[in-house]
Structures are given as C-alpha cells and as structure tokens.
C-alpha cells in the first residue's frame, strides 16, 4: 500500500452538472437497457458537483452517505482503499 500512495502525487479536481430527470431515469443504463431498451428525458442545470482526488495524508477516503459509492469507484479504478483522499 505504501508504494501505491507514493505514486499519487497530483491533485485532480473535476466537476459535473447536476441533472434533472423528467422521466425514464436509469432505464438507459445496463443491464436494464441491454434487456429492455431505455429512454431518458433529462436536462443539465448550472448547479455542479465537484470532486477532488489527491494523495492521502492519513490514508483516508470519503465517508458518510457517499462513502460506499466512493469506495466502489476507487476499487473499480484499481486504486486501493486509503491510497487517495476524496473530498
């Protein structure tokens, strides 16, 4: 794990617009869409979500309600838990 932490030296900040779903929410996402097809009607608005990834000073990741989602995304990206700090 220490090797993994030492490789992460940059900080990445990204954002995405919030989306309002008017109908069909998530019907265009596999596996449902693969079986049934799907159509979504939504719109992006100016309010944004911002996420920052950086080297973990204390080897911590985001907690709270989004903690499980964050841990799953890091695992999917091949980044070990505690290797980065997510804010």
N, C-alpha and C positions, 0 to 999 in steps of 0.2 A: 504493500500500500504506500510506503514512503516514496518509492520510485515513481509511482503514479502522481503523487502530489507535487513532486519536484518538477515534473514535466509541464504542469499547468502554471504558466507564468503570466498569462494575459488576462485581461478582463474583457468580457463581451457583454454588451448591453443591446437588447433588441426590444422592439415593441410591435404590437399588432392592434388593429382597430377592433373595437367591440362590434359584435354583430347582433342585430335584432332578427329573430326568426318569426316570420309571419305564417309559416306552415311547412309541414313535411320534415321538421327537424330531425337530422341524423339519418334520414332514410336513404341518403346518398353515400353512406359510409359502409364499407364491407364489415361483416359478412352479409348484412341485410340486403344491401344494394346488389350484391352478386346473385342472390337468390330471387329477389322480388323486383329489382329496379328501384329507382327512387328519384324524387324531385324535391328540391328545397327552394322556397322563396324567402330570401332574407336580404338585409341591407346592412352595410357597414356604417358606423357613425363616428364622430370625431373623438369620442372618449376612447382612450387606449389602455392596454395592459402593458406594463413594462417589466422585463425580467433581466437581471444581471447575474452573470456567472463569473466567478473569479477563483483564485486559489484559496483553499480553505485554511485559515489561520488556526482554527481549533478543530478542523475536520468535521464541520457540521453542515447539514443541509437544511432546507426549508422544513418547517414543521406545520402545525396547525391543520386546518381543513384541507389544504392543498398538498400537504406533505406526502401522502401516498402517491399522488399523481406525479409529483416532482421526482420521488424515488424511482417510480416506474419509468419515467422518461430518461433519467440518468442511466438506469440499468439497460434500457433498450439501446442507448447510445454507446454502451460499453464502458461507461465511466463508473468506477466503484463508488459505493456509498462512502461519504466522508472525504472524497477526493476534491470536491469543489464546494464552494459556498454559494447558495442560491438566495437572491433577495428580490 
